[in-house]
């Protein structure tokens, strides 16, 4: 059973940057499509970005051009590099495989 642990969240000023990490346990990481979602206070969870096992990436329109998803299969880790952050990016960010979810990491962007 894959387990996912996110890290790297925090408080950042608008237009700043953060890099989130999601470390996976288990031997199947390299074969998994990985994704990031987020949930802002009082809002529904929103898909953010996805990366397939072959490295194909896709993004929500709201983050396209500002966020970059990547993976390091040797480290069983997926990353979300966030730049040009806006207050509306404030949310708990979750990585997942579609079936398995991490516990989330809080990102707060101050104006």
MDTraj code that builds the backbone (N, CA, C; nanometers):
import mdtraj as md
import numpy as np

residues = "UNK UNK UNK UNK UNK UNK UNK UNK UNK UNK UNK UNK UNK UNK UNK UNK UNK UNK UNK UNK UNK UNK UNK UNK UNK UNK UNK UNK UNK UNK UNK UNK UNK UNK UNK UNK UNK UNK UNK UNK UNK UNK UNK UNK UNK UNK UNK UNK UNK UNK UNK UNK UNK UNK UNK UNK UNK UNK UNK UNK UNK UNK UNK UNK UNK UNK UNK UNK UNK UNK UNK UNK UNK UNK UNK UNK UNK UNK UNK UNK UNK UNK UNK UNK UNK UNK UNK UNK UNK UNK UNK UNK UNK UNK UNK UNK UNK UNK UNK UNK UNK UNK UNK UNK UNK UNK UNK UNK UNK UNK UNK".split()
xyz = np.array([
    [0.0846, -0.1194, 0.0000],
    [0.0000, 0.0000, 0.0000],
    [0.0881, 0.1242, 0.0000],
    [0.0682, 0.2104, -0.0982],
    [0.1444, 0.3349, -0.1064],
    [0.1002, 0.4291, 0.0048],
    [0.1955, 0.4963, 0.0644],
    [0.1656, 0.6042, 0.1588],
    [0.2329, 0.7306, 0.1080],
    [0.1655, 0.8434, 0.1258],
    [0.2137, 0.9707, 0.0739],
    [0.2262, 1.0722, 0.1870],
    [0.3384, 1.1439, 0.1902],
    [0.3613, 1.2453, 0.2933],
    [0.4056, 1.3738, 0.2253],
    [0.3228, 1.4779, 0.2393],
    [0.3551, 1.6079, 0.1799],
    [0.4365, 1.6919, 0.2778],
    [0.5142, 1.7838, 0.2222],
    [0.5895, 1.8802, 0.3023],
    [0.6173, 2.0026, 0.2168],
    [0.6639, 2.1088, 0.2840],
    [0.7053, 2.2276, 0.2106],
    [0.6070, 2.3431, 0.2144],
    [0.4925, 2.3225, 0.2755],
    [0.3973, 2.4322, 0.2860],
    [0.4454, 2.5387, 0.3832],
    [0.3731, 2.6500, 0.3845],
    [0.4095, 2.7568, 0.4763],
    [0.3413, 2.8861, 0.4389],
    [0.3908, 2.9933, 0.4992],
    [0.3379, 3.1276, 0.4755],
    [0.4329, 3.2011, 0.3812],
    [0.3779, 3.2598, 0.2774],
    [0.4594, 3.3314, 0.1802],
    [0.3840, 3.4552, 0.1346],
    [0.4569, 3.5571, 0.0971],
    [0.3934, 3.6783, 0.0468],
    [0.3516, 3.6598, -0.0992],
    [0.2534, 3.7372, -0.1398],
    [0.2097, 3.7351, -0.2791],
    [0.3284, 3.7587, -0.3723],
    [0.3266, 3.6887, -0.4830],
    [0.4326, 3.6900, -0.5852],
    [0.5554, 3.6088, -0.5441],
    [0.5473, 3.5456, -0.4272],
    [0.6573, 3.4612, -0.3823],
    [0.6471, 3.3205, -0.4392],
    [0.7393, 3.2347, -0.3923],
    [0.7479, 3.0973, -0.4421],
    [0.7573, 2.9992, -0.3266],
    [0.7104, 2.8781, -0.3531],
    [0.7248, 2.7655, -0.2611],
    [0.7393, 2.6394, -0.3441],
    [0.8076, 2.5402, -0.2879],
    [0.8123, 2.4092, -0.3513],
    [0.7575, 2.3061, -0.2538],
    [0.6535, 2.2396, -0.2956],
    [0.5961, 2.1313, -0.2179],
    [0.6575, 1.9993, -0.2620],
    [0.6744, 1.9098, -0.1660],
    [0.7242, 1.7753, -0.1937],
    [0.6240, 1.6726, -0.1436],
    [0.6216, 1.5595, -0.2098],
    [0.5354, 1.4497, -0.1680],
    [0.6175, 1.3213, -0.1803],
    [0.6546, 1.2671, -0.0652],
    [0.7347, 1.1454, -0.0623],
    [0.6434, 1.0242, -0.0536],
    [0.6708, 0.9267, -0.1390],
    [0.5878, 0.8070, -0.1444],
    [0.6647, 0.6860, -0.0956],
    [0.5965, 0.6012, -0.0239],
    [0.6534, 0.4718, 0.0130],
    [0.5966, 0.3666, -0.0816],
    [0.6618, 0.2510, -0.0861],
    [0.6128, 0.1468, -0.1755],
    [0.6939, 0.1412, -0.3028],
    [0.6849, 0.0312, -0.3720],
    [0.7719, 0.0054, -0.4864],
    [0.7074, 0.0394, -0.6204],
    [0.5855, 0.0906, -0.6194],
    [0.5148, 0.1131, -0.7450],
    [0.5142, 0.2585, -0.7891],
    [0.5864, 0.3439, -0.7187],
    [0.5791, 0.4884, -0.7440],
    [0.6022, 0.5220, -0.8901],
    [0.7048, 0.4649, -0.9494],
    [0.7418, 0.5036, -1.0854],
    [0.6320, 0.4711, -1.1864],
    [0.5432, 0.3805, -1.1523],
    [0.4356, 0.3425, -1.2437],
    [0.3081, 0.4227, -1.2204],
    [0.3062, 0.5033, -1.1140],
    [0.1843, 0.5748, -1.0783],
    [0.1770, 0.7119, -1.1424],
    [0.0585, 0.7461, -1.1928],
    [0.0286, 0.8858, -1.2198],
    [0.0090, 0.9551, -1.0862],
    [0.0693, 1.0713, -1.0725],
    [0.0615, 1.1467, -0.9476],
    [-0.0048, 1.2817, -0.9743],
    [-0.0755, 1.3315, -0.8750],
    [-0.1455, 1.4579, -0.8924],
    [-0.1429, 1.5391, -0.7644],
    [-0.1663, 1.6663, -0.7803],
    [-0.1865, 1.7576, -0.6685],
    [-0.3263, 1.8173, -0.6802],
    [-0.3948, 1.8218, -0.5684],
    [-0.5211, 1.8932, -0.5539],
    [-0.5051, 1.9941, -0.4412],
    [-0.6002, 2.0824, -0.4301],
    [-0.5997, 2.1755, -0.3175],
    [-0.7424, 2.2031, -0.2725],
    [-0.7540, 2.2436, -0.1469],
    [-0.8851, 2.2794, -0.0930],
    [-0.8713, 2.4055, -0.0098],
    [-0.9361, 2.5104, -0.0569],
    [-0.9372, 2.6371, 0.0156],
    [-1.0505, 2.6350, 0.1174],
    [-1.0390, 2.7183, 0.2208],
    [-1.1431, 2.7223, 0.3237],
    [-1.2803, 2.7511, 0.2637],
    [-1.3776, 2.6677, 0.2978],
    [-1.5138, 2.6893, 0.2518],
    [-1.5388, 2.6551, 0.1066],
    [-1.4392, 2.5958, 0.0407],
    [-1.4540, 2.5632, -0.1015],
    [-1.4340, 2.4143, -0.1251],
    [-1.4795, 2.3687, -0.2415],
    [-1.4600, 2.2289, -0.2771],
    [-1.3152, 2.2048, -0.3176],
    [-1.2737, 2.0796, -0.3042],
    [-1.1403, 2.0435, -0.3466],
    [-1.1261, 2.0642, -0.4974],
    [-1.0109, 2.1126, -0.5388],
    [-0.9851, 2.1511, -0.6770],
    [-0.8588, 2.0815, -0.7273],
    [-0.8667, 2.0184, -0.8425],
    [-0.7487, 1.9589, -0.9029],
    [-0.6544, 2.0679, -0.9503],
    [-0.5230, 2.0460, -0.9331],
    [-0.4229, 2.1470, -0.9664],
    [-0.3329, 2.1027, -1.0820],
    [-0.2743, 1.9831, -1.0690],
    [-0.1760, 1.9392, -1.1691],
    [-0.1610, 1.7883, -1.1623],
    [-0.1109, 1.7329, -1.2736],
    [-0.0944, 1.5881, -1.2831],
    [0.0312, 1.5572, -1.3623],
    [0.0963, 1.4468, -1.3257],
    [0.2115, 1.3997, -1.4026],
    [0.1995, 1.2480, -1.4171],
    [0.2123, 1.1999, -1.5398],
    [0.2020, 1.0560, -1.5631],
    [0.3353, 0.9881, -1.5378],
    [0.3351, 0.8564, -1.5449],
    [0.4585, 0.7811, -1.5233],
    [0.5626, 0.8134, -1.6296],
    [0.5193, 0.8549, -1.7464],
    [0.6126, 0.8888, -1.8544],
    [0.6536, 1.0344, -1.8540],
    [0.5989, 1.1122, -1.7602],
    [0.6389, 1.2512, -1.7462],
    [0.5489, 1.3525, -1.8150],
    [0.4388, 1.3066, -1.8723],
    [0.3446, 1.4019, -1.9298],
    [0.2792, 1.4817, -1.8173],
    [0.2672, 1.6130, -1.8373],
    [0.2103, 1.6983, -1.7343],
    [0.0908, 1.7765, -1.7883],
    [-0.0001, 1.8081, -1.6996],
    [-0.1136, 1.8922, -1.7331],
    [-0.1552, 1.9706, -1.6102],
    [-0.2144, 2.0895, -1.6335],
    [-0.2409, 2.1831, -1.5252],
    [-0.3811, 2.2417, -1.5346],
    [-0.4340, 2.2782, -1.4191],
    [-0.5556, 2.3570, -1.4171],
    [-0.5263, 2.4955, -1.4745],
    [-0.6247, 2.5536, -1.5389],
    [-0.6046, 2.6859, -1.5981],
    [-0.5627, 2.7894, -1.4951],
    [-0.6104, 2.7741, -1.3728],
    [-0.5830, 2.8725, -1.2687],
    [-0.4362, 2.8771, -1.2276],
    [-0.3590, 2.7733, -1.2582],
    [-0.2184, 2.7700, -1.2164],
    [-0.1228, 2.7576, -1.3349],
    [-0.1750, 2.7410, -1.4542],
    [-0.0916, 2.7204, -1.5719],
    [0.0033, 2.8385, -1.5899],
    [0.1296, 2.8070, -1.6123],
    [0.2306, 2.9107, -1.6297],
    [0.2939, 2.9577, -1.4997],
    [0.2358, 2.9186, -1.3867],
    [0.2905, 2.9584, -1.2562],
    [0.3397, 2.8383, -1.1755],
    [0.2759, 2.7251, -1.1928],
    [0.3109, 2.6043, -1.1174],
    [0.3744, 2.5023, -1.2116],
    [0.4672, 2.4238, -1.1561],
    [0.5305, 2.3157, -1.2323],
    [0.5326, 2.1892, -1.1483],
    [0.4774, 2.0824, -1.2029],
    [0.4823, 1.9530, -1.1361],
    [0.5961, 1.8716, -1.1961],
    [0.6673, 1.7992, -1.1108],
    [0.7765, 1.7152, -1.1577],
    [0.7883, 1.5952, -1.0649],
    [0.8689, 1.4999, -1.1055],
    [0.8867, 1.3810, -1.0235],
    [1.0296, 1.3326, -1.0321],
    [1.0730, 1.2688, -0.9249],
    [1.2038, 1.2046, -0.9189],
    [1.1771, 1.0604, -0.8774],
    [1.1772, 0.9715, -0.9736],
    [1.1438, 0.8322, -0.9427],
    [1.2479, 0.7658, -0.8533],
    [1.3721, 0.8096, -0.8632],
    [1.4773, 0.7518, -0.7782],
    [1.4525, 0.7834, -0.6311],
    [1.3870, 0.8969, -0.6072],
    [1.3567, 0.9373, -0.4693],
    [1.2107, 0.9120, -0.4334],
    [1.1345, 0.8565, -0.5269],
    [0.9913, 0.8324, -0.5043],
    [0.9223, 0.9583, -0.4535],
    [0.9499, 1.0681, -0.5203],
    [0.8983, 1.1982, -0.4755],
    [0.8415, 1.2752, -0.5939],
    [0.7302, 1.3403, -0.5695],
    [0.6721, 1.4312, -0.6673],
    [0.6750, 1.5718, -0.6085],
    [0.6974, 1.6698, -0.6927],
    [0.7130, 1.8082, -0.6482],
    [0.6083, 1.8971, -0.7135],
    [0.5800, 2.0075, -0.6470],
    [0.4985, 2.1122, -0.7065],
    [0.5705, 2.2441, -0.6796],
    [0.6342, 2.2960, -0.7825],
    [0.7010, 2.4251, -0.7734],
    [0.5984, 2.5327, -0.8031],
    [0.5788, 2.6218, -0.7085],
    [0.4773, 2.7262, -0.7217],
    [0.5459, 2.8620, -0.7211],
    [0.5195, 2.9419, -0.8208],
    [0.5738, 3.0764, -0.8266],
    [0.4616, 3.1727, -0.8624],
    [0.4902, 3.3002, -0.8463],
    [0.3865, 3.3999, -0.8725],
    [0.2630, 3.3750, -0.7887],
    [0.2840, 3.3383, -0.6624],
    [0.1708, 3.2992, -0.5780],
    [0.0771, 3.4165, -0.5524],
    [-0.0508, 3.3838, -0.5428],
    [-0.1561, 3.4817, -0.5197],
    [-0.2325, 3.4434, -0.3926],
    [-0.2969, 3.5389, -0.3285],
    [-0.3753, 3.5045, -0.2088],
    [-0.4778, 3.3947, -0.2363],
    [-0.5302, 3.3893, -0.3560],
    [-0.6304, 3.2876, -0.3886],
    [-0.5695, 3.1483, -0.4033],
    [-0.4381, 3.1369, -0.3969],
    [-0.3736, 3.0056, -0.3949],
    [-0.3709, 2.9466, -0.2538],
    [-0.4118, 3.0248, -0.1552],
    [-0.4158, 2.9763, -0.0184],
    [-0.5089, 2.8559, -0.0079],
    [-0.4545, 2.7454, 0.0439],
    [-0.5307, 2.6210, 0.0509],
    [-0.4458, 2.5150, 0.1193],
    [-0.5086, 2.4042, 0.1517],
    [-0.4355, 2.2833, 0.1873],
    [-0.4113, 2.2068, 0.0575],
    [-0.2864, 2.1724, 0.0343],
    [-0.2471, 2.1031, -0.0881],
    [-0.2243, 1.9552, -0.0582],
    [-0.2840, 1.8710, -0.1428],
    [-0.2765, 1.7265, -0.1248],
    [-0.2140, 1.6631, -0.2485],
    [-0.1238, 1.5684, -0.2281],
    [-0.0820, 1.4861, -0.3415],
    [-0.1579, 1.3543, -0.3338],
    [-0.1761, 1.2915, -0.4478],
    [-0.2518, 1.1662, -0.4497],
    [-0.2241, 1.0887, -0.5774],
    [-0.2639, 0.9608, -0.5709],
    [-0.2545, 0.8728, -0.6874],
    [-0.3901, 0.8514, -0.7516],
    [-0.4899, 0.9148, -0.6948],
    [-0.6272, 0.8890, -0.7366],
    [-0.6977, 0.7991, -0.6376],
    [-0.6196, 0.7086, -0.5789],
    [-0.6757, 0.6198, -0.4781],
    [-0.6203, 0.6491, -0.3391],
    [-0.4960, 0.6858, -0.3331],
    [-0.4280, 0.7123, -0.2066],
    [-0.3963, 0.8608, -0.1976],
    [-0.4258, 0.9190, -0.0818],
    [-0.4060, 1.0620, -0.0596],
    [-0.3124, 1.0847, 0.0582],
    [-0.2337, 1.1927, 0.0485],
    [-0.1553, 1.2339, 0.1628],
    [-0.2415, 1.3125, 0.2605],
    [-0.1774, 1.3584, 0.3673],
    [-0.2509, 1.4281, 0.4731],
    [-0.2674, 1.5767, 0.4431],
    [-0.1918, 1.6265, 0.3475],
    [-0.2035, 1.7663, 0.3091],
    [-0.1000, 1.8545, 0.3756],
    [-0.0695, 1.9655, 0.3103],
    [0.0208, 2.0661, 0.3650],
    [-0.0393, 2.2037, 0.3362],
    [-0.0370, 2.2893, 0.4379],
    [-0.1027, 2.4200, 0.4280],
    [-0.0128, 2.5195, 0.3564],
    [-0.0699, 2.5892, 0.2608],
    [-0.0035, 2.6999, 0.1935],
    [-0.0886, 2.8247, 0.2165],
    [-0.0257, 2.9274, 0.2705],
    [-0.0951, 3.0533, 0.2956],
    [-0.0195, 3.1647, 0.2268],
    [-0.0897, 3.2387, 0.1423],
    [-0.0298, 3.3482, 0.0671],
    [-0.0899, 3.4788, 0.1168],
    [-0.0044, 3.5644, 0.1694],
    [-0.0512, 3.6920, 0.2215],
    [-0.0404, 3.8002, 0.1144],
    [-0.1315, 3.8936, 0.1213],
    [-0.1335, 4.0017, 0.0209],
    [-0.0475, 4.1192, 0.0649],
])
top = md.Topology()
chain = top.add_chain()
for i, resn in enumerate(residues, 1):
    res = top.add_residue(resn, chain, resSeq=i)
    for name in ("N", "CA", "C"):
        top.add_atom(name, md.element.get_by_symbol(name[0]), res)
traj = md.Trajectory(xyz[None], top)
